[in-house]
Amino acid sequence: MSGHDERDPEAELGLLDATMIGMGAMIGAGIFVLTGLAAEIAGPAAILVFALNGVVTAFTGLSYAELAASIPKSGGGYAFVREVFADRESFLMGWMLWFAYMIAGALYALGFAPNFLELLHVYEIVPPPEEVGAIALPVVPDLPLAFVLAFCAVLGLVAVNAVSTAASGSAETVFTIVKVTILVVFVAFGVASATDPSVPAESQFTFQGFDGLFASGPLAILSAMGLTFIAFEGYDLITTVTEEVRNPRENIPKAIFVSLAATVVVYLAVVGVAIGTLGADGLAEAGEAGIAQAATTFMPTGLPVIRNGGAVIVFGAVFSTLTALNAVVIASSRVAFSMGREGQLLPSVGRIHHRFGTPFAAILLSAVVMLASTVLPTQTAGNMSSLFFLLSFIVVNGAVIRLRRERPAMTRPYEVPFYPVTPALGIALNAILTVVLVVFIFRTNPVALLFSAGWLGAGVVIYYLAIRDAAAPGPDTEAEADAGATETSTSPGGDA
């Protein structure tokens, strides 16, 4: 490298850190708020909804594993698509992923605020969240406290990410372990309630069996899958920090598989206990508070520090939103960094800070857009994020097929089994969920489709006005670019 600004990212993350980035994003606030909503749509089949989503996303997870092992570059799906598709397609892929991560971050930040206020309310420090008003600042009077907390959460995690990759990875690991421990405690008390005489009979855990599992019908199950699919978006974040993981060709696929498997097990256990204690109807009636209400029915009271079952879930929700927020701060900045390094965003965005060794400018730019995205309605932002992720997953599965055809001799430390059936099924299943989600959004939140089209339209305009000519290789560099494309197996980070 010729200068400090062009240094490569430092490989400071181990297998555990990479795995926790994926689990931290997947086991987020979604498991707390989406379980009741899934039961409302699909009834007892809510547990089947999460199981099927795990199967659907596993096909794409296998594709991510092969691509990450073959192309050890940071940037996730964007980096893979950049290898096998033209400038325009790769730019739009990065444009979608970058925004999807950033608006997901805005959602997590806004989700952190009321949960943190509720935690303070449990200990009688503040009134209930709905009664907490605005605060007056010297420059901006009457600023909602929830927004201030969301801003501070983003600012704090951005600061940690900006100065140290290792610190942000360690924070993710600690937060995720705490969160998973809380859910394990929830499941343990729920199962134990089956023989606990202190728990009311109607709240004791009972195995619901398979009665009524398919009574809601396939359309209801598919609709619930589309709604809850966002809960499984997270393993892809692992590939956004490929060059910052030690031995990425081996550790990235392992981290993807472990995080996906562990997340599916946790989800099924939590949903199973919630249905087994409240019943599908009770869980549906509780809606977004379903897990919290289930906890209050069988968790003991008078616990040290944590006072009751509801407080346990509040603790879990606070840590869930923080880990998910930290994960998307990491992921969004690495997508922007990768695009900047490829000449598809400002060059400064694609540089490593000479002192901190992090993509400093990419982190700051992503944070600015993330904070600005908090003006979007929650439902609109969530629907847009899910839609863009589903579209990007279709393209990633297509990239596996195209790369196999164009570069059959490429070094592939890991290969998806049963090729080409596996990526083809990934494309088909994600396409089905995309159609279902688009229909659902059109009926319930058409403004999300307008915003989605607007973001893509803005990307097209930016590409043709500012990116296309700058990114196109000149006559003297085309041959060099083609030669470099065949040497992916020796790209930076391959054996870091």
Secondary structure by P-SEA (a helix, b strand, c coil): ccccccccccccccaaaaaaaaaaaaaccccccaaaaaaaacccaaaaaaaaaaaaaaaaaaaaaaaaaacccccaaaaaaaacccaaaaaaaaaaaaaaaaaaaaaaaaaaaaaaaaaaaaaccccccccbbbbbccccccccaaaaaaaaaaaaaaaaaaccaaaaaaaaaaaaaaaaaaaaaaaaaaaacccccccccccccccccccccccccaaaaaaaaaaaccccccccccccccccccccccaaaaaaaaaaaaaaaaaaaaaaaaaaaccaaaaaaaccaaaaaaaaacccccccccccaaaaaaaaaaaaaaaaaaaaaaaaaaaaaaaaaaccccccccccccccccaaaaaaaaaaaaaaaccccaaaaaaaaaaaaaaaaaaaaaaaaaaaaacccccccccccaaaaaaaaaaaaaaaaaaaaaaaaaaccaaaaaaaaaaaaaaaaaaacccccccccccccaaaaaaaaaaccccccccc
